[in-house]
């Protein structure tokens, strides 16, 4: 049986994001989410995760959004103590990788402090794939014995899916797309960002309105039926790798 993991990034970002994710799970085909422990909606996301134990929840490691959990960083933050933005990392950059390790370890420990068990690791803005950050990312994956998103070169001793798809509406739009997705793969993760728009999201994210479309797509009867009609594909979480 082929396994399809549909993961929602940004769980914990805000109330609107949290409810978009939960509706996509309860009413649709979403199976998994990754949790931002440094964001204002984190406590609510933890409660929602506990109320929906069938939703696989991993940790969405953050370096490029809002503020860090530690206040001792010198190279990861600007003069106001906020995380540097993604464009800082898109050119040549110099950071203290020990700071990345300590911040991400605290983010994982904060997740554990909610009484939740993580299913896997990934990162906001795919920052885990920049520079030498992959080394830190894989070190933590091994330390916590967790699978990871397949968005970079993954060594054989770390669990991941056979394939990773960035675009949910393209990957799952019809039978042909599903066939192509699994043509050479037994396990696939498809990324999504379902959400309802709220003030926090509108004020701080450049990716807004398409999130509503993703909620609609993930919960639409035709999408749900398309996936459930496939006897060769099982909806799964990273726990099942």
ZAKE-331236 format. One record per atom (N, C-alpha, C): x, y, z; atom name; residue in one letter. Coordinates in steps of 0.2 Angstrom, whole numbers. Layout:
BEGIN
R     X     Y     Z atomo residuo
R     X     Y     Z    CA       A
...
This chain:
BEGIN
R     X     Y     Z atomo residuo
R     4    -6     0     N       X
R     0     0     0    CA       X
R     4     6     0     C       X
R     3    11    -5     N       X
R     7    17    -5    CA       X
R     4    22     0     C       X
R     9    26     3     N       X
R     7    30     9    CA       X
R     8    38     7     C       X
R     2    41     8     N       X
R     2    48     6    CA       X
R     1    52    12     C       X
R     6    57    14     N       X
R     6    61    20    CA       X
R     5    68    17     C       X
R    -1    71    19     N       X
R    -2    78    17    CA       X
R    -1    82    24     C       X
R     4    86    23     N       X
R     6    90    29    CA       X
R     5    98    29     C       X
R     2   100    34     N       X
R     1   108    34    CA       X
R     7   111    38     C       X
R    10   115    35     N       X
R    15   119    39    CA       X
R    12   125    43     C       X
R    16   128    48     N       X
R    14   134    51    CA       X
R     9   133    57     C       X
R     7   127    59     N       X
R     3   126    65    CA       X
R     6   130    71     C       X
R     1   134    74     N       X
R     4   138    79    CA       X
R     5   145    77     C       X
R     5   147    71     N       X
R     6   154    68    CA       X
R     1   158    71     C       X
R    -5   157    71     N       X
R   -10   161    73    CA       X
R   -17   157    74     C       X
R   -22   160    76     N       X
R   -28   157    77    CA       X
R   -31   155    70     C       X
R   -31   159    66     N       X
R   -34   158    59    CA       X
R   -30   152    56     C       X
R   -24   152    56     N       X
R   -20   146    54    CA       X
R   -22   140    57     C       X
R   -22   140    64     N       X
R   -24   134    68    CA       X
R   -31   131    66     C       X
R   -36   135    65     N       X
R   -42   133    63    CA       X
R   -43   130    56     C       X
R   -39   133    52     N       X
R   -39   131    45    CA       X
R   -36   124    44     C       X
R   -31   123    48     N       X
R   -27   116    49    CA       X
R   -32   111    52     C       X
R   -35   113    57     N       X
R   -40   108    60    CA       X
R   -46   106    56     C       X
R   -49   111    53     N       X
R   -54   110    48    CA       X
R   -52   105    42     C       X
R   -46   107    40     N       X
R   -43   103    34    CA       X
R   -42    95    36     C       X
R   -41    94    43     N       X
R   -40    87    45    CA       X
R   -47    84    47     C       X
R   -51    88    50     N       X
R   -57    85    52    CA       X
R   -62    84    47     C       X
R   -62    88    42     N       X
R   -67    88    36    CA       X
R   -64    86    30     C       X
R   -57    85    30     N       X
R   -54    84    23    CA       X
R   -49    78    24     C       X
R   -44    79    20     N       X
R   -39    74    19    CA       X
R   -32    75    22     C       X
R   -31    81    26     N       X
R   -25    83    29    CA       X
R   -24    77    34     C       X
R   -17    75    35     N       X
R   -15    70    39    CA       X
R   -10    72    45     C       X
R    -7    78    43     N       X
R    -1    80    47    CA       X
R     0    87    47     C       X
R     3    90    52     N       X
R     5    97    53    CA       X
R    12    98    56     C       X
R    15   103    55     N       X
R    21   105    59    CA       X
R    20   111    63     C       X
R    23   111    69     N       X
R    21   116    74    CA       X
R    27   121    75     C       X
R    25   128    75     N       X
R    29   133    76    CA       X
R    29   135    84     C       X
R    34   133    88     N       X
R    33   134    95    CA       X
R    35   141    97     C       X
R    37   145    93     N       X
R    39   152    95    CA       X
R    33   157    93     C       X
R    28   155    90     N       X
R    23   159    88    CA       X
R    17   160    92     C       X
R    13   166    92     N       X
R     8   167    97    CA       X
R     2   162    97     C       X
R     1   158    92     N       X
R    -4   153    92    CA       X
R    -2   146    95     C       X
R     4   146    97     N       X
R     7   139    99    CA       X
R     3   136   105     C       X
R     1   139   110     N       X
R    -3   136   115    CA       X
R    -9   133   113     C       X
R   -13   137   109     N       X
R   -19   135   106    CA       X
R   -18   129   102     C       X
R   -13   129    98     N       X
R   -11   123    93    CA       X
R   -10   117    97     C       X
R    -7   118   103     N       X
R    -5   112   107    CA       X
R   -12   109   110     C       X
R   -16   113   112     N       X
R   -23   110   114    CA       X
R   -27   107   109     C       X
R   -27   110   103     N       X
R   -30   107    97    CA       X
R   -27   100    95     C       X
R   -20   100    95     N       X
R   -17    94    94    CA       X
R   -19    88    99     C       X
R   -20    90   105     N       X
R   -22    85   110    CA       X
R   -29    83   109     C       X
R   -33    87   106     N       X
R   -40    86   105    CA       X
R   -41    82    99     C       X
R   -36    82    94     N       X
R   -36    78    88    CA       X
R   -30    73    87     C       X
R   -30    68    92     N       X
R   -24    64    92    CA       X
R   -22    60    86     C       X
R   -27    60    81     N       X
R   -26    56    75    CA       X
R   -22    61    70     C       X
R   -21    67    71     N       X
R   -17    72    67    CA       X
R   -10    71    69     C       X
R    -6    69    64     N       X
R     2    68    66    CA       X
R     4    75    66     C       X
R     8    77    72     N       X
R    11    84    73    CA       X
R    18    83    74     C       X
R    22    87    69     N       X
R    29    87    70    CA       X
R    31    94    72     C       X
R    38    96    72     N       X
R    40   102    74    CA       X
R    43   106    67     C       X
R    40   112    66     N       X
R    42   116    61    CA       X
R    47   121    64     C       X
R    54   119    63     N       X
R    59   123    66    CA       X
R    60   130    62     C       X
R    61   135    66     N       X
R    60   142    64    CA       X
R    67   146    65     C       X
R    69   149    60     N       X
R    74   154    60    CA       X
R    73   161    57     C       X
R    67   161    53     N       X
R    66   167    49    CA       X
R    59   170    50     C       X
R    56   169    56     N       X
R    49   172    58    CA       X
R    48   174    65     C       X
R    46   180    66     N       X
R    45   182    73    CA       X
R    51   182    77     C       X
R    51   180    84     N       X
R    56   180    88    CA       X
R    59   173    91     C       X
R    65   173    92     N       X
R    67   166    95    CA       X
R    65   165   102     C       X
R    65   159   104     N       X
R    64   157   111    CA       X
R    69   159   116     C       X
R    76   159   113     N       X
R    81   161   117    CA       X
R    83   168   116     C       X
R    85   172   121     N       X
R    87   179   120    CA       X
R    95   180   120     C       X
R    99   175   119     N       X
R   106   176   119    CA       X
R   109   176   112     C       X
R   105   175   107     N       X
R   108   175   100    CA       X
R   112   182    98     C       X
R   117   181    94     N       X
R   121   187    92    CA       X
R   120   187    84     C       X
R   120   181    81     N       X
R   120   181    73    CA       X
R   114   179    70     C       X
R   109   177    74     N       X
R   103   175    71    CA       X
R    97   180    71     C       X
R    99   186    74     N       X
R    94   191    75    CA       X
R    96   198    73     C       X
R    91   202    72     N       X
R    93   209    70    CA       X
R    93   213    77     C       X
R    94   220    76     N       X
R    95   224    82    CA       X
R    89   224    87     C       X
R    83   222    84     N       X
R    78   222    88    CA       X
R    77   215    92     C       X
R    81   210    90     N       X
R    80   204    93    CA       X
R    76   199    89     C       X
R    73   201    84     N       X
R    69   197    79    CA       X
R    73   193    75     C       X
R    71   187    73     N       X
R    74   183    68    CA       X
R    76   187    62     C       X
R    81   186    59     N       X
R    83   188    52    CA       X
R    78   185    47     C       X
R    76   189    42     N       X
R    72   187    37    CA       X
R    75   182    32     C       X
R    71   179    28     N       X
R    73   174    23    CA       X
R    78   176    19     C       X
R    78   183    16     N       X
R    82   185    11    CA       X
R    89   186    14     C       X
R    90   186    21     N       X
R    97   186    24    CA       X
R   101   180    22     C       X
R    97   174    21     N       X
R   100   168    20    CA       X
R   100   166    13     C       X
R    97   170     8     N       X
R    97   169     1    CA       X
R   103   171    -2     C       X
R   108   175     1     N       X
R   114   176    -2    CA       X
R   120   173     2     C       X
R   126   175     2     N       X
R   131   173     7    CA       X
R   129   175    14     C       X
R   130   171    19     N       X
R   128   173    25    CA       X
R   133   170    30     C       X
R   134   173    36     N       X
R   138   170    41    CA       X
R   134   170    48     C       X
R   134   164    51     N       X
R   130   164    57    CA       X
R   134   159    61     C       X
R   132   159    68     N       X
R   135   154    72    CA       X
R   130   148    73     C       X
R   133   142    70     N       X
R   129   136    70    CA       X
R   127   133    76     C       X
R   131   135    81     N       X
R   129   133    88    CA       X
R   123   136    91     C       X
R   122   143    88     N       X
R   116   146    90    CA       X
R   110   143    87     C       X
R   111   140    81     N       X
R   105   137    77    CA       X
R   103   131    81     C       X
R   109   127    83     N       X
R   107   121    87    CA       X
R   104   122    93     C       X
R   106   127    97     N       X
R   103   128   104    CA       X
R    96   131   103     C       X
R    95   135    98     N       X
R    88   138    97    CA       X
R    83   132    95     C       X
R    85   128    90     N       X
R    81   123    88    CA       X
R    80   117    93     C       X
R    85   116    97     N       X
R    84   111   103    CA       X
R    79   114   108     C       X
R    79   120   109     N       X
R    74   123   114    CA       X
R    67   123   111     C       X
R    67   124   104     N       X
R    60   124   101    CA       X
R    57   117   101     C       X
R    62   112   100     N       X
R    59   105   101    CA       X
R    57   103   108     C       X
R    61   106   113     N       X
R    60   104   120    CA       X
R    53   108   122     C       X
R    52   114   119     N       X
R    46   118   121    CA       X
R    40   113   118     C       X
R    41   111   112     N       X
R    35   106   109    CA       X
R    34   100   114     C       X
R    39    97   117     N       X
R    39    92   121    CA       X
R    35    94   128     C       X
R    37   100   130     N       X
R    34   102   136    CA       X
R    26   103   136     C       X
R    23   103   130     N       X
R    16   103   130    CA       X
R    13    96   131     C       X
R    17    91   131     N       X
R    15    84   132    CA       X
R    13    81   125     C       X
R    16    83   120     N       X
R    15    81   113    CA       X
R    21    77   111     C       X
R    20    72   107     N       X
R    26    68   104    CA       X
R    27    69    97     C       X
R    32    72    95     N       X
R    33    74    88    CA       X
R    34    68    83     C       X
R    31    69    77     N       X
R    31    64    72    CA       X
R    37    65    68     C       X
R    40    71    67     N       X
R    45    72    62    CA       X
R    47    79    63     C       X
R    52    81    59     N       X
R    55    88    59    CA       X
R    55    91    52     C       X
R    53    97    51     N       X
R    55   101    45    CA       X
R    56   108    47     C       X
R    56   113    42     N       X
R    58   120    44    CA       X
R    54   125    40     C       X
R    53   131    43     N       X
R    50   136    40    CA       X
R    54   139    35     C       X
R    51   140    29     N       X
R    54   143    23    CA       X
R    60   138    21     C       X
R    60   132    23     N       X
R    65   127    20    CA       X
R    72   129    22     C       X
R    72   132    28     N       X
R    79   135    30    CA       X
R    83   129    32     C       X
R    81   124    33     N       X
R    85   118    35    CA       X
R    90   116    29     C       X
R    88   118    23     N       X
R    92   116    17    CA       X
R    98   122    15     C       X
R    98   127    19     N       X
R   103   133    18    CA       X
R   110   132    21     C       X
R   115   133    17     N       X
R   122   134    20    CA       X
R   124   127    23     C       X
R   126   127    29     N       X
R   128   121    33    CA       X
R   123   120    38     C       X
R   117   123    38     N       X
R   111   122    42    CA       X
R   109   114    42     C       X
R   109   111    36     N       X
R   108   104    36    CA       X
R   111   100    41     C       X
R   117   101    42     N       X
R   121    97    47    CA       X
R   118    98    54     C       X
R   116   104    56     N       X
R   112   105    62    CA       X
R   106   101    62     C       X
R   102   102    57     N       X
R    95    99    56    CA       X
R    96    91    57     C       X
R   101    88    54     N       X
R   101    81    54    CA       X
R   104    79    61     C       X
R   108    83    64     N       X
R   111    81    71    CA       X
R   105    80    76     C       X
R   100    85    75     N       X
R    94    85    79    CA       X
R    89    79    78     C       X
R    89    78    71     N       X
R    84    72    69    CA       X
R    87    66    72     C       X
R    94    65    72     N       X
R    97    59    75    CA       X
R    96    59    82     C       X
R    97    65    85     N       X
R    97    65    93    CA       X
R    90    63    95     C       X
R    85    65    92     N       X
R    78    64    94    CA       X
R    75    58    90     C       X
R    79    55    86     N       X
R    76    49    82    CA       X
R    70    50    78     C       X
R    70    56    74     N       X
R    64    58    71    CA       X
R    65    58    63     C       X
R    60    56    60     N       X
R    60    57    52    CA       X
R    60    64    50     C       X
R    62    66    44     N       X
R    62    73    42    CA       X
R    59    73    35     C       X
R    58    80    33     N       X
R    55    81    26    CA       X
R    61    80    21     C       X
R    59    77    16     N       X
R    64    76    10    CA       X
R    65    82     6     C       X
R    67    87     8     N       X
R    68    93     4    CA       X
R    76    95     3     C       X
R    80    90     5     N       X
R    87    91     4    CA       X
R    90    83     4     C       X
R    96    83     3     N       X
R    99    76     3    CA       X
R    99    73    10     C       X
R    96    67    10     N       X
R    95    64    17    CA       X
R    99    58    17     C       X
R   103    57    22     N       X
R   107    51    23    CA       X
R   103    45    25     C       X
R   106    39    23     N       X
R   102    33    24    CA       X
R    99    31    31     C       X
R   103    34    36     N       X
R   101    33    43    CA       X
R    96    37    46     C       X
R    93    42    42     N       X
R    88    46    44    CA       X
R    82    45    40     C       X
R    76    43    43     N       X
R    70    41    39    CA       X
R    67    47    36     C       X
R    64    46    30     N       X
R    61    51    26    CA       X
R    56    48    21     C       X
R    52    52    17     N       X
R    48    49    12    CA       X
R    52    48     6     C       X
R    50    44     1     N       X
R    53    43    -5    CA       X
R    53    50    -9     C       X
R    48    54    -8     N       X
R    47    60   -12    CA       X
R    44    65    -8     C       X
R    45    72   -11     N       X
R    41    77    -7    CA       X
R    39    82   -13     C       X
R    33    84   -12     N       X
R    30    89   -17    CA       X
R    28    95   -14     C       X
R    29   101   -17     N       X
R    28   107   -14    CA       X
R    21   110   -16     C       X
R    18   107   -21     N       X
R    11   111   -23    CA       X
R     6   106   -23     C       X
R     1   107   -18     N       X
R    -4   102   -17    CA       X
R    -9   102   -22     C       X
R   -11   108   -25     N       X
R   -17   108   -29    CA       X
R   -14   105   -36     C       X
R    -8   105   -37     N       X
R    -5   102   -43    CA       X
R    -4    94   -42     C       X
R    -2    92   -37     N       X
R     0    85   -35    CA       X
R    -7    81   -35     C       X
R   -12    84   -32     N       X
R   -18    80   -31    CA       X
R   -24    82   -35     C       X
R   -23    85   -40     N       X
R   -29    88   -44    CA       X
R   -33    83   -48     C       X
R   -30    77   -50     N       X
R   -34    72   -53    CA       X
R   -30    66   -53     C       X
R   -33    61   -56     N       X
R   -30    54   -56    CA       X
R   -24    54   -59     C       X
R   -23    57   -65     N       X
R   -16    57   -68    CA       X
R   -11    60   -64     C       X
R   -12    65   -60     N       X
R    -7    68   -55    CA       X
R    -5    63   -50     C       X
R   -10    60   -47     N       X
R    -9    55   -42    CA       X
R    -5    49   -45     C       X
R    -6    47   -51     N       X
R    -2    42   -54    CA       X
R     5    44   -54     C       X
R     6    50   -57     N       X
R    13    52   -58    CA       X
R    16    53   -51     C       X
R    13    55   -46     N       X
R    16    56   -39    CA       X
R    18    50   -37     C       X
R    15    44   -38     N       X
R    17    38   -35    CA       X
R    20    33   -40     C       X
R    22    36   -46     N       X
R    24    31   -51    CA       X
R    31    28   -49     C       X
R    35    31   -46     N       X
R    41    28   -44    CA       X
R    42    29   -36     C       X
R    37    30   -32     N       X
R    37    31   -25    CA       X
R    32    27   -21     C       X
R    34    25   -16     N       X
R    30    21   -11    CA       X
R    27    26    -6     C       X
R    31    31    -4     N       X
R    29    36     1    CA       X
R    30    43    -1     C       X
R    25    47    -1     N       X
R    26    54    -3    CA       X
R    23    59     2     C       X
R    26    64     3     N       X
R    23    70     7    CA       X
R    22    75     2     C       X
R    16    78     3     N       X
R    13    84     0    CA       X
R    13    90     5     C       X
R    16    95     3     N       X
R    16   101     8    CA       X
R     9   105     7     C       X
R     7   108    12     N       X
R     1   113    11    CA       X
R     1   118    17     C       X
R    -3   123    16     N       X
R    -3   129    20    CA       X
R   -10   131    21     C       X
R   -15   127    23     N       X
R   -22   129    24    CA       X
R   -22   134    30     C       X
R   -27   139    29     N       X
R   -28   144    35    CA       X
R   -34   148    33     C       X
R   -37   151    39     N       X
R   -41   156    38    CA       X
R   -37   163    39     C       X
R   -39   168    36     N       X
R   -35   174    37    CA       X
R   -37   178    43     C       X
R   -32   180    47     N       X
R   -33   184    53    CA       X
R   -28   190    53     C       X
R   -29   194    58     N       X
R   -24   200    58    CA       X
R   -17   198    58     C       X
R   -15   193    62     N       X
R    -8   191    63    CA       X
R    -5   189    56     C       X
R    -9   185    53     N       X
R    -7   182    46    CA       X
R    -6   188    41     C       X
R   -12   192    41     N       X
R   -12   197    36    CA       X
R    -6   202    37     C       X
R    -4   203    43     N       X
R     1   209    44    CA       X
R     8   206    44     C       X
R     9   200    44     N       X
R    16   197    44    CA       X
R    18   192    39     C       X
R    13   190    35     N       X
R    15   185    30    CA       X
R    13   187    23     C       X
R    18   186    18     N       X
R    17   187    11    CA       X
R    12   182     7     C       X
R    11   177    11     N       X
R     7   171     8    CA       X
R     0   171    12     C       X
R    -5   174     9     N       X
R   -11   174    13    CA       X
R   -17   171     9     C       X
R   -20   174     4     N       X
R   -26   172     1    CA       X
R   -26   165    -1     C       X
R   -21   163    -4     N       X
R   -21   156    -7    CA       X
R   -22   151    -1     C       X
R   -20   153     5     N       X
R   -21   148    11    CA       X
R   -29   146    11     C       X
R   -33   151    10     N       X
R   -40   149    10    CA       X
R   -42   144     5     C       X
R   -39   145    -1     N       X
R   -41   141    -7    CA       X
R   -38   134    -5     C       X
R   -33   133    -1     N       X
R   -30   126     1    CA       X
R   -35   123     6     C       X
R   -38   127    11     N       X
R   -43   124    15    CA       X
R   -49   121    11     C       X
R   -51   125     6     N       X
R   -57   123     2    CA       X
R   -55   117    -2     C       X
R   -49   117    -5     N       X
R   -47   111    -9    CA       X
R   -46   105    -5     C       X
R   -43   105     1     N       X
R   -42    99     5    CA       X
R   -49    97     8     C       X
R   -54   101     9     N       X
R   -60    98    12    CA       X
R   -66    97     6     C       X
R   -64    99     0     N       X
R   -69    99    -5    CA       X
R   -71    91    -6     C       X
R   -78    90    -7     N       X
R   -80    83    -8    CA       X
R   -77    79   -13     C       X
R   -75    83   -19     N       X
R   -72    79   -25    CA       X
R   -65    77   -23     C       X
R   -61    81   -19     N       X
R   -55    80   -18    CA       X
R   -54    74   -13     C       X
R   -59    74    -8     N       X
R   -59    69    -3    CA       X
R   -61    62    -6     C       X
R   -66    63   -11     N       X
R   -68    56   -14    CA       X
R   -62    54   -18     C       X
R   -59    58   -22     N       X
R   -53    56   -26    CA       X
R   -48    52   -22     C       X
R   -46    54   -16     N       X
R   -41    51   -12    CA       X
R   -44    44   -10     C       X
R   -50    44    -7     N       X
R   -53    39    -3    CA       X
R   -55    33    -8     C       X
R   -56    35   -15     N       X
R   -57    30   -20    CA       X
R   -51    26   -22     C       X
R   -45    28   -20     N       X
R   -39    24   -22    CA       X
R   -38    19   -17     C       X
R   -39    13   -19     N       X
R   -37     7   -15    CA       X
R   -30     6   -14     C       X
R   -26     9   -18     N       X
R   -19     8   -18    CA       X
R   -15    13   -14     C       X
R   -19    18   -12     N       X
R   -15    24    -8    CA       X
R   -19    24    -1     C       X
R   -15    25     4     N       X
R   -17    26    11    CA       X
R   -15    32    13     C       X
R   -19    36    16     N       X
R   -17    42    20    CA       X
R   -14    41    26     C       X
R    -8    44    27     N       X
R    -3    42    33    CA       X
R     0    48    36     C       X
R     4    47    41     N       X
R     8    52    45    CA       X
R    15    49    45     C       X
R    19    53    47     N       X
R    26    51    47    CA       X
R    28    46    52     C       X
R    23    44    57     N       X
R    24    39    61    CA       X
R    24    32    58     C       X
R    21    32    52     N       X
R    20    26    48    CA       X
R    26    24    43     C       X
R    31    28    43     N       X
R    37    27    39    CA       X
R    41    21    41     C       X
